[in-house]
Amino acid sequence: MDTAPPPLELELPPRPDPTAAELQRREEFLIAALKTAIAEPKEHRLFQSGKLPGLFPARTGLSSEAALDAIKRGYLESVRTESKGKFIAEWVRATPRGVDCVHAHDSPKQVLHELKVVLASSRAGVPGWLVETRNELDTISAKFEDRAREVMGKLDELSRRLDVALRRVEAQGPDVPAAISQLVPWAVDALEYLDRRTLAGAPNPCPLGELFEAMRDKRPAISIPEFHTGLRRLNDNRAVRLLGRPGRNADAEFALLVGQELCSFIER
């Protein structure tokens, strides 16, 4: 049966300070889970269970520590719990802080640093790797092909992130006229959040309720009427586009009428 979501409490036994390799692996679990949750904005099972998919592969070890970190930092929020006998499955969804976390991970500085590490390790490992491969070619041909695919995949992903990072460096943030900034003080924050969620892999357009939650994180006093007034001004000045999306779930509380269309979504 489904129950109201209590605060998730993942208790882990004390363990020695993690090594650098363990910290890196834990971060990989975290970022992979957040990207999955952001790319499909719905509730997700927190942990994988048998053949049932989940954001984190296991309830133990580094996977469990990464899940605990995501919840403590507010990157994931509890939606509900599901009890089946002695087992309890937690369901969560990504928050705007999770979008910011993935965006920070893909920042130009981080991407360039990771690229430098990959290139350095590849250069250092190529001679020995070639000798070993030559001597054991008959027995490790399958492993060689798998390794090559893994390296190429990483380089392709880093190349994509590097292109995005360079565009961001060149763009230097959203361009908002001074008059609009005075009328809508949170305009830059809104445009930057829309850019961050796109770079993090979230599907467009963005629901108005999600954008309001992100703005309230930075400006707790903002009201829905003030939010709607600002959105109309940004839409009128073509800084954003307010959209209606028939067939997609939308929170009616945040919908507003633009012309003859009831809009519940927004995009740059």
Summary of the structure (lengths in Angstrom):
residues: 268
radius of gyration: 22.4
end to end distance: 40.6
largest distance: 72.4
contacts: 731
relative contact order: 0.09
helix: 56%
strand: 15%
